[in-house]
Amino acid sequence: AKFLVSRWLAAKGVDFVFFEADVWWVKSADALWAEAPAALTLDRQKDMRGASLQDVDIFVAAHQNNPSSTNIGVYAVKANNATVEFFEDCLGEMRLKPTKHDQMLFHNLINFNRLEALSLKTSVSSWKDRPQTPSPDAPVRHAFIPPHVGVCSTHPLITQDAVFVHTLGTAPLDAQQGKKVHAKEMGVWHGLGAPPGAPGAEYGGRGRVARKFFVGGLPSSLGDGDFRAYFEQFGAVSDAIVMVDRSTGRSRGFGFVTFAMDESALACMRAKRHEIHGKYVDCKSAEPGPNEGGGGGGGGG
């Protein structure tokens, strides 16, 4: 399930963080990106410390007692052709090797991509347990989340730098009915680099994309037509209105826009700054978060 949904999100152009049900966040997930670059070591023939996160496609956790051993309880993905192909290959490997652990398949494919990127064909050909999928057209670039930032152990050693703790628990799998009730592999996603509730938090507790936005700080001369026209650059708009004072007919300086499609809303979210008629405006979700009323909704933790 994790590979299937990961491929779908990457194909949709959504950068995301995946984590399992037994992962506990000590700090906001945003801290992962704030602290990681200083300690980042790209997996190449030599270390490249201080590299930018833009240099990697997959940022994956490792075990605390073995920092070079992949732990797919937590991984962050940048949506591009390389990651779409990678997760397609993960699914292909699962079909070819249905009894092999998904973490080992992921680990082998990561190394396969590294060797292909370095053009180490001899190493690949002599590898007994090499992946059976074809060589990737665009090998993914990966890095391990430093073990003091992402702590993954049944007996975790936590420091002030820890952002999350993965306890490697099996409770959901050992419970009555096991995976029929709750699959440990089914994780949670939220927008890469954006705390929950922020405009970039594309996936939250409700598992859907917010299409309606509040837009504040509008120029006083802006009317509905130009307001709608600006946001139509991101896709079809189902509704756009500038709020006016009923007694004077003058703009109140804010409005609401609703997109017809999720993809359009996501494109709007990814545009970090919005300028209309020469003025920067404030654009944020107008829909309640998972803890902000809204009635009903699905629960679950």
N, C-alpha and C positions, 0 to 999 in steps of 0.2 A: 504493500500500500504506500509506503513512504517513497519508494522509487517512482511509482506511477504518478503520485501527486507532485513530486518534485519535478518530474519531466513536464507535467502540465503547467505548473507555475512558471518554469523557465521558458517554455514555449509561448506563454502569454506575455513575456517580457517583465515578469515580476521578480525582483530581487527579494530574497526571503531568508529567514532563520528557521531551521527545523530543530525541535528538541522533543525528547521523549517524556513520558509522564513522570519519570522519576528524576527529573532535572529540577533543581531548586535555584532560583535566581537570588543571589546575595545583593546584587546591584541591578540597576536598570540595564536591559540588554544594550542600550546605547553605549554603556561603558566599555563593552567589548570592543567597539570601534575606536573609542577615545584612547584606550590604553594599549591596544594591540600593535600599532605601527612601530613603536619604539623597540618592541621585543621581537618583531616579525622576522622570521628566517625563512626565506624561500627555499624550496627543496630543489636545489641545483647542485652542480659539482662543487660549488663553494658557497658559503653563506653570503647573503646580501642583507645585512642588518639595516634597519631603518627604512626599508622599502615601503612604498605606499600600498594600501589595500587594493588600489586599482591594478596592481601587478598580479593579482591572483583571481581565479575564478571560483575556487572552493576553499573555504577556510574551515577546517575540520578539527574536532577535538582529538586528543590523544590520551592514553592512560597515564595516570600519575607515576606509576612505577615503570612505565615503558613509553617514554615520550615519542618514540617513532612508530608506535602501534596505533593504528587508526581506531577511533571510537566514534561510531556514527550515531551516538546518542544525541550529539549536537553537531550541526554543520550549517554554515552560511553559504549561500549560493548567489552569484552574480548571473543574471539571466543573459545568455548569449548563445550563439550556435554551438560553441564547445560544450557548454553544460547540458544543452538539450541532447546532444549526441551522447554525452557521457551517461545520462540517466536512461537513455534508450538502450545503451550497451549494458547497463546494469540489469535491465529487464530481460535483455537477450541472454545474458549469462545465467539468470535465474531459470529461464526456460531450458537451457542446455544442462544446467547442474542443479536440479530441483532439491537435492538433499544437502547442498552446501550452505553454510551459514551466510546470511546476507552481508554481515560485516566483513567476512573474508573476501567475498566477491567484490565489494566496494574497495577494500584495501588493495587487492590484486589489480583492479582496473586503474586505481590511482597510480600505482607503480608502473603499470603498462603504459599509461599516458606519459609519465615522466621519462621513461626510457625512449619512447617514440619521439618526444620533444627534443631529447638529447641525441637522437639518431644513433642510439646504441643497439643496432640491429643484432649484433652477436649475442648480447646479453638476453635479448628477447627470444631468439631462436633456441637458446640452450636452457630456457626456463621450462621446467617440467609441468608446472601448474599454471602456465600462462593462460590468460583469457582466450576464449575461442572466437570472440567477435573480431571483425576485421580491424586493421589499424585505423585509428581515428583520423578523420580529415583535419580536424583542428584539436590537437591534444589539450586537455584542460591543464591549467596551472594551479597548483595547490600549495597550501601552507598549513602547518599544524598550529592550532591555538596553543599558546604556551601553557604548560601544565600548572603553573601557578595562577594563571588567569581563568582557565577552565579546569576545575579540579575533578578528575574522574577516578573514583576509587571506592571500594566497599568500606575502607577506613581512611576517609579523606583527611589530608593535612591542609588546613585552610589558613591562608595568610590574608593580610590587608589588601592584597592585589586581586583576590578571587572575585570573579564576576558571577560565576555559576558553579554549582556543585552537582555532579552526576553520581548518585549513590549506587548505581548499577543494581538496583533492586529488581526483584522478580515477583513482587506481591500481586500485580494484576494477572500474571500468568499462572500463579499458584492458586489463585482464588477459585472458589467453586464455579464451574462452567468455563473457567479459563478464558481463552480468547473469544468465546462466544459472547461474553459479556463486555469485555474491555480488552482491547489490543494494546499492549505496551508500545508497539511500534507506531501507533497513531499519535502524532505529535500536534503541536500548535505552531502557528505561523504568525509573524507580524512583520510589517514593513521594515526592510533592512535600514538600520541607522536611524530609526524614528521611534520614540517611546510611544507606548499605547495611548491612543487618544489624539495624537498629533496628526496633521494632515497626511503625513507619509505613512501612517500606520494602516496599511491597506487591508490587512486581515486581522480581525480582533476576535473577541469572545463570541461574536455572533456568526463568524465564518462567512461574512459577506462584505462587499465593497460599498462604501458610502457614496451615493451619487448626488446628494444634495449638499450645496456649500453656501455658507454665509460669506459675503464679501463686504468688508467694511472699508471706510476711508475713501469712498468714491468721490470723484470730482463733482461739484455741484451742478455742472452743466450736462452731465451724462444722462442720457435717456435710455429707455428700454432697448431700442434698436441697436445702438452702439454697444450696450452692455452685452446683449445676446451675441452680437457679431464677434466680440473679442473671444468669448468662450467657445464659439463654434470652430475655432482653429484646432481644438482638441477632439472634436467629434460632434455628433448630433446632440442638440440641446432640446429637451422636452418642455422646459419652462425657464424663463428668466424675467425677473421683475426688479425694478428699482423702487424702493419704498419711498412714498411721498407723504408730506404733511397734508391731512385732509382739508384743513382750513386755508392753507396758502398755496397748495399744489406744488410746493418746492421739495426738492429731494431731501431726504433725511440722512443722506450720506452712506447708506448701505442698501444691500439688496440680496437676493437669493437666486441661485442658478441650480438647475437640476439636469443632469445628463441622462440620455436615453440608454446608454450602454456602459457596462463596467469599464471597458477598455478606455473610454473617453474620460471617465472619472479618474482612472489611474494616471493617464497622461497629464491631466490637470494637477494631480498631486505631485508628480515628479518635477513639474515646473516650480522651482523653489521660490521664484519671485514673479509677481504679476504687475505689469505697468499698463495703465489705461489712461489715455489722453495725457501722457506725460507725468502721471502720478502713480507711485507704488501703492498698491492696495493690499489689504489683509484678507487672505482667502483660507478658510478652514471649514471642516466638516460641520454641517448643521444637524447631523443626526446624532442621537444620544449614544454614548458608549455603553459597554456591557453592564456598567454599574450605575447608569443614569436613567432610571425610569424607563419609559417607553412601553411599559406593560408587557405582560406575557414573556415572550422570548424563550429561547431554549436554555436550559441550565447546563450543568455539567462542569467538571473541574478536571 
